[in-house]
Amino acid sequence: LPRRAGGALPEDHVAAAQRRAPGVPVIVPPPPPPPAAAEPERLDGWGFRGMGFELLPSGSVILRGARYSGSEVELPGLLPWVRQALAIEIDPRDIHPSSYPPTVPEPRLPPALMEELATALPAGALTTDPEQRLRHGHGHTLEEIYAIRYDGSRISRIPDLVVYPDSPEQIAALVAIGTRHDACLVPYGGGTNVTDALRCPAEEDRPIVAVNLSRLNRIRWIDPVNRMACIEAGAVGRHLQAQLAEYGFTLGHEPDSVEFSTLGGWIATFASGMKKNRYGNIEDLVLDLEAVTALGRLSHHGTFPRESAGLDLRRWLFGSEGSLGIITSAVVKLFPLPEVQRYDALLFRDFESGIAFLHDLSRETSPPASVRLVDNLQFQLSQTLRPPAQGAALLKRRLERWVVTNLKGFAPDRMAACTLVYEGTAQDVRAQERAVRALARRHGGLRAGADNGRRGYQLTFGIAYLRDFVMRHWILGESFETAVPWSQVSTLCERVKDRLHAECARRGIAGRPFVTARVTQLYQTGACVYFYFAFYHKGLPDPVGTFLELERAARDEILLAGGSLSHHHGVGKLRRDFLPRVFSPAALAWSEAFKQAADPGNRFGIGNLSVAGPPGRPAEEPAPR
Ligand SMILES: Cc1cc2nc3c(=O)[nH]c(=O)nc-3n(C[C@H](O)[C@H](O)[C@H](O)COP(=O)(O)OP(=O)(O)OC[C@H]3O[C@@H](n4cnc5c(N)ncnc54)[C@H](O)[C@@H]3O)c2cc1C
């Protein structure tokens, strides 16, 4: 096994590792590059600066930037398809101009607080820069991105200060200072949440300090023998992937936001990655964690394969959404890099046949690392995002289409597609492929090839830029997800689509809304269903208000149809009003009481999860129920 000493880290990291696993040599990798240096992120929307879709005067769409496969290639089919799918006329010259950056409120910072912070933190670790403060007060919900681009009146409160601590000790000092000066502290990872989790409560009149964790981004140690690593909470997914790969390992956690989201954010939101079928969800991957809370530092004396030691309070940090403290590091499981990674794609006559295939896949075989079944509308969209073919490639494409539609009789407006990613040893992958293909045949599936599988999987990273792009052309869009038992998967998809169509019609929304579903993470008992929803809003008096009503209607329908409040996005402030529909009064009282006991001064007052008491204030004693 490789053993490289980075040399840049304090000895106590190694000592701590050896206390946990005595006698085991550990690797201390060098810290990753500072996140902002080489690859700056956009501040006015999703992704890397310089990346994004653009509509050319010719009507073709192009994905700018050289990062993803298929970028810098003109896509002539996308705009005509969007016009037809949404039943509206889109004029490429009719742009909704962004007014980013909006005017933001002045910071409210008592000098005594600033003085103490400046002493406790290194130089350059504090900023009141308006754009940075703004960025730390939002994630990526539709309403938040619309607010920063078009409607600053929706932003009433943002952090007063952003701080960049680089050790747990500095975070502990911050919490102590926050307590002395009654400040509200908000942990910030990658800012990618889609639940309004970072939106500051309008009523919060204490100073709000955003605690950016990007300087806590080191892998402290890798223990190759016991296959675990201790990683600081601000480490960003894409850096972790690259660093661990150098030592032959992977964490296997690959959310679609992996380029920007962080380990601490994953834990705090109960995240799930696209390869969860093989590696598990974040709660399966984290063995131990450390956090700084209002009551002090939470830590544990060792990392074990499993433990029965009473209530496991570390578990409370999962899904805590910044409300209970600041996660500073975690010990995670590692997996050897897969010997083989292979892609594949399947076509099914319709979405229902695909769902039946997935259901059997979940109970008869071990599913590939990633499996994604998209419905017909999403399949059509993915076709329009395919770079145009020429010459022999075009002929091949036409022949394939003829075989699927004419010879096999698949209807272009009904068929569904499934992309697959296999990972493991060559032998395991071969066996899995055989089993999956046999099962697919039983469900009338056709193989669509590895190239389509790879393209379908990687398309996700490009698709993430689509929402911001269509917003420039008067289309509002958002994704949302749920987990649902197998028996309800198909009905739930239909009901949510029908409900959104009916709600849009009732409001006289122009054209046709775009509502599409895909089935992703698989479980023995059910699956995750993920929706995209969009509509054209030009002319509507209150587009975002309408959008929020529609989104709530969709969530209502999900709950009525037997789905969960969320599979992996979480609650934040977006869905907290639904909590009383999914938890009993006693369960809610329990959670409020726990928050009050663990954080009596509401130091972590970002106001997520809580249904009782005004945000930003200590939660009141719950009324007897
Ligand atoms: C395009 C796109 C794709 C996405 N795909 C997925 C996906 O595939 N799977 C998935 O699960 N989610 C996905 N998400 C949602 C989002 O990426 C996750 O919720 C992610 O886990 C948030 O991590 P973050 O580091 O960005 O956290 P942030 O957005 O910075 O914070 C989220 C919440 O966690 C708290 N928090 C952050 N760090 C800490 C910490 N160290 N200690 C305590 N609290 C903390 C914050 O206060 C906040 O309340 C996606 C989002 C987008 C925009």
The ligand as an ORCA input file, in Angstrom:
! r2SCAN-3c Opt
* xyz 0 1
  C     -27.753     20.557     -8.917
  C     -27.960     19.937     -7.559
  C     -27.879     18.567     -7.430
  C     -28.082     17.963     -6.187
  N     -27.988     16.604     -6.081
  C     -28.130     16.002     -4.882
  C     -28.015     14.588     -4.762
  O     -27.780     13.875     -5.740
  N     -28.149     14.046     -3.520
  C     -28.376     14.820     -2.425
  O     -28.469     14.274     -1.333
  N     -28.532     16.153     -2.517
  C     -28.396     16.770     -3.709
  N     -28.523     18.132     -3.808
  C     -28.771     18.923     -2.607
  C     -27.476     19.376     -1.875
  O     -26.368     19.275     -2.724
  C     -27.286     18.546     -0.633
  O     -28.303     18.849      0.293
  C     -25.908     18.703      0.037
  O     -25.772     17.674      0.990
  C     -25.699     20.059      0.717
  O     -24.329     20.149      1.055
  P     -23.583     21.551      1.168
  O     -22.207     21.272      1.594
  O     -23.752     22.316     -0.064
  O     -24.406     22.212      2.353
  P     -24.990     23.692      2.495
  O     -25.950     23.966      1.418
  O     -23.880     24.640      2.697
  O     -25.774     23.547      3.866
  C     -26.937     22.783      3.983
  C     -27.381     22.778      5.444
  O     -26.449     22.048      6.210
  C     -25.838     22.876      7.188
  N     -24.420     22.549      7.221
  C     -23.529     22.592      6.208
  N     -22.317     22.210      6.640
  C     -22.444     21.913      7.946
  C     -21.551     21.483      8.969
  N     -20.256     21.267      8.729
  N     -22.043     21.299     10.210
  C     -23.358     21.500     10.501
  N     -24.242     21.917      9.587
  C     -23.793     22.119      8.321
  C     -26.107     24.304      6.753
  O     -26.194     25.182      7.860
  C     -27.434     24.164      6.050
  O     -28.474     24.210      6.985
  C     -28.354     18.762     -5.048
  C     -28.433     20.146     -5.178
  C     -28.245     20.729     -6.422
  C     -28.344     22.225     -6.541
*
